[in-house]
Amino acid sequence: MKKVLKIIGIVHNEVLYTPNGYVTAWFMWRLQSDQDAARAFAGDDAEILNNSLYQDQKLELRPID
């Protein structure tokens, strides 16, 4: 699985210290297998793909596992 996302105006080291529901959703999906959280990143209509606060979204689009 490959996911690359850049928050506009935030450098990599600041991501964990910037209020962001996507960080929480990522951990809920990957560590707890939360399928609701997975929808933010996985599937043909992944929410993150349409978020204007992000740039260079590159997701391996596949069904939610």
VOPAGU-2260 file (C-alpha; in pm, 1 decimal, decimal comma):
REM VOPAGU-2260
SITE   aa  ch    i         X         Y         Z
SITE  MET   A    0       0,0       0,0       0,0
SITE  LYS   A    1     132,8     340,1     -92,5
SITE  LYS   A    2      -3,7     673,9      24,0
SITE  VAL   A    3     158,3    1011,8     -31,3
SITE  LEU   A    4     -11,9    1329,7      84,8
SITE  LYS   A    5     116,4    1678,2     150,4
SITE  ILE   A    6     -66,1    1927,7     367,6
SITE  ILE   A    7     -30,0    2269,3     211,8
SITE  GLY   A    8     190,1    2490,7     432,6
SITE  ILE   A    9     301,0    2212,8     674,0
SITE  VAL   A   10     638,6    2037,9     673,4
SITE  HIS   A   11     662,3    1665,8     751,6
SITE  ASN   A   12     779,6    1699,4    1111,9
SITE  GLU   A   13     485,8    1927,9    1198,5
SITE  VAL   A   14     213,6    1684,4    1090,7
SITE  LEU   A   15     175,1    1513,8    1428,9
SITE  TYR   A   16     150,5    1849,3    1605,8
SITE  THR   A   17    -107,4    2003,0    1372,7
SITE  PRO   A   18    -474,3    1937,6    1456,4
SITE  ASN   A   19    -584,4    1701,3    1183,8
SITE  GLY   A   20    -857,3    1439,0    1176,2
SITE  TYR   A   21    -677,4    1250,7     900,8
SITE  VAL   A   22    -388,6    1156,5    1130,4
SITE  THR   A   23    -638,8    1011,6    1377,0
SITE  ALA   A   24    -831,3     837,8    1098,0
SITE  TRP   A   25    -509,5     686,0     958,8
SITE  PHE   A   26    -415,4     534,2    1294,4
SITE  MET   A   27    -771,6     413,8    1357,8
SITE  TRP   A   28    -776,3     243,4    1018,7
SITE  ARG   A   29    -430,4      90,1    1026,2
SITE  LEU   A   30    -412,3      -3,0    1396,6
SITE  GLN   A   31    -777,3     -81,8    1473,4
SITE  SER   A   32    -907,4    -182,0    1128,0
SITE  ASP   A   33   -1177,4      86,9    1154,7
SITE  GLN   A   34   -1357,5      69,3     819,2
SITE  ASP   A   35   -1527,6     408,1     863,6
SITE  ALA   A   36   -1185,5     571,0     906,0
SITE  ALA   A   37   -1056,2     376,8     604,1
SITE  ARG   A   38   -1298,2     561,6     376,4
SITE  ALA   A   39   -1089,0     875,8     414,5
SITE  PHE   A   40    -802,1     706,0     228,9
SITE  ALA   A   41    -924,4     398,1      44,3
SITE  GLY   A   42   -1162,0     332,0    -239,3
SITE  ASP   A   43   -1246,6     514,1    -559,6
SITE  ASP   A   44   -1410,1     800,8    -368,5
SITE  ALA   A   45   -1150,0     843,5     -91,5
SITE  GLU   A   46   -1228,5    1168,9      88,0
SITE  ILE   A   47    -868,3    1290,3      94,1
SITE  LEU   A   48    -857,6    1306,5    -286,4
SITE  ASN   A   49   -1101,7    1597,5    -284,5
SITE  ASN   A   50    -964,2    1794,1      11,0
SITE  SER   A   51    -831,8    2131,1    -105,7
SITE  LEU   A   52    -599,3    2159,2     197,2
SITE  TYR   A   53    -384,6    1879,0      53,4
SITE  GLN   A   54    -170,5    1863,7    -257,4
SITE  ASP   A   55       0,3    1591,3    -458,2
SITE  GLN   A   56    -236,5    1320,2    -337,4
SITE  LYS   A   57    -111,6     985,9    -463,9
SITE  LEU   A   58    -310,3     688,0    -346,8
SITE  GLU   A   59    -304,1     329,3    -457,1
SITE  LEU   A   60    -675,7     307,5    -522,7
SITE  ARG   A   61    -821,4     -26,8    -426,8
SITE  PRO   A   62   -1118,4    -153,9    -230,2
SITE  ILE   A   63   -1120,0    -102,9     145,5
SITE  ASP   A   64    -967,7    -409,1     310,4
